[in-house]
């Protein structure tokens, strides 16, 4: 996990980072030890941090919406309830694209520690957002490798995510040339 210092002024850029916990275990399939067989199970969880402060684990980061938000500004259901139903407890993030930055405006404080004083507006540089995206994809590739080794299905389209990152890089390059 990367720990970053707290944002030191209102004009400085925010830092988004990710940590992924992966645990492998074996469980009996078909309930009983007599008639069942041991099968691998991989539990994983991505934890996000803004400026070193952990985002609330009760709100699950929706990677698919995040990658969509790199291509187009708008309002995205980027965090959902742990049950998987957005209406149960998720919240939207308004994403604004500027030439040099990506702005997130959240509907509520995203932090696990409710005592953290912060506005609900976060400004990330395009460079930082691209680095975060690449780090997230790398973690998914590692997870995919582990799941393939255990003959388990992997549900994330890492190739598509890489294409989206390349489009974001192209956009940043074009904006920096003007």
Secondary structure, DSSP 4 states (H G I P E B T S, - for coil): ----PPP-STTSPP-EEEEEEEEEEEEEETS-TTT-EEEEEEEEEEEEEETTEEBPTTEEE-HHHHHHHHHS-EEEEEEEETTS-HHHH-EEEEEEE-SSEEEEEESS--BSSTT----SEEEEEHHHHHHHHHHHHHHHHHHHHHHHHTT------HHHHHHHHHHHHHHHHHHHT-
